[in-house]
């Protein structure tokens, strides 16, 4: 005589530790922001050696943004702390770079203002609709990030004059994509808010 099959217990979701590789890289990016800023200040955008150092620090910090997200998704290390800290680290790094470039007359202030207003506005927008859904990063958003990183690195590296002229064109493309994707995210936010 066989008895009724015992019910299988529901799987318990594994608790993801806050201290993990993905969050460690995000923390590293945050730590590198003042180091990067200090190297730009020391360079005063005139010392080639310090500008190269600043550019390399910026590149390493930017690379951690790509790697930490991949690690978090690949190994199931997504945490609430990481979801909040990651965009803060991104905005801190990009914001510091743009503000310093404008401070040392390497970049027009209006460019910095447009990009930072968009970045802070979209962050506020995400919090505004968080009860209705998540505004996921789009391909355009990823292209915007890549163009901003490339443009900032181009401005930081002590390029010869014949090559430096390409920088404003890359930054113009970054600004254009930044504005267009900003309107796209705005439309997504209003669609989410209209959901019943």
Buried (B, 14 or more C-beta within 10 A) or exposed (E): EEEEEEEEEEEEEEEBEEEBEBBBBBBBBBEBBEEBBBBBBEBEBEBEEBBBBBBBBBBBBBEBBBBBBEBBEEEEBBBEBBEEBBBEBBBBBBBBBBBBBBBBEBBEEEBBEBBBEBBEEBBEBBEEBEEBEEBEBEEBBEBBBBBBBBBBBBBBBBBEEEEBEEBBEBBEBBBEBBBEBBEBBBEBBEEBEEEE
